[in-house]
Amino acid sequence: MSAPRLGGTRPWSPEEDAALYEHYRKHGPSWPGWLAAGVDRTPGAISRRARLIGAAERRGDRWRPEEDEALRRLLGLLAERMARPPVTVAARIRELAARDAASRGDA
C-alpha cells in the first residue's frame, strides 16, 4: 500500500475504483447505494469519487482513442512475447479476468 498523502488520504486502488464503477453500472448514480459498494472509505470520499466516475460516464469518455491504441500495442507486444496470436492472448486475459472477478464475488 502507498504511503498516506497529506491530510490522511490514500490513493484509490484499482480494486476500489472497479467496485465503484461496477456499482455505478448496476445501480446508476443513486447516492445512498454508493455506500453499499463495499469500499472502506468515508462517505465524503466515496461521494467525491462517485461524482468523478459518474461525470466520466455521462461524458462517455471512459476510454479515449489513444488509450485504446495503447492497449492494442500492448496486446501486440504480449502476443509477440508469448508467440501466440493476439486474439488468443485477448481471450486468455478475458478468462483470467472473469475467474478473478468470480473469486472476488464480482461476477
Rosetta blueprint (number, residue, H / E / L):
1 M L
2 S L
3 A L
4 P L
5 R L
6 L H
7 G H
8 G H
9 T L
10 R L
11 P L
12 W L
13 S L
14 P H
15 E H
16 E H
17 D H
18 A H
19 A H
20 L H
21 Y H
22 E H
23 H H
24 Y H
25 R H
26 K H
27 H H
28 G L
29 P L
30 S L
31 W H
32 P H
33 G H
34 W H
35 L H
36 A H
37 A H
38 G L
39 V L
40 D L
41 R L
42 T L
43 P H
44 G H
45 A H
46 I H
47 S H
48 R H
49 R H
50 A H
51 R H
52 L H
53 I H
54 G H
55 A H
56 A H
57 E H
58 R H
59 R H
60 G L
61 D L
62 R L
63 W L
64 R L
65 P H
66 E H
67 E H
68 D H
69 E H
70 A H
71 L H
72 R H
73 R H
74 L H
75 L H
76 G H
77 L H
78 L H
79 A H
80 E H
81 R H
82 M H
83 A L
84 R L
85 P L
86 P H
87 V H
88 T H
89 V H
90 A H
91 A H
92 R H
93 I H
94 R H
95 E H
96 L H
97 A H
98 A H
99 R H
100 D H
101 A H
102 A H
103 S H
104 R H
105 G L
106 D L
107 A L
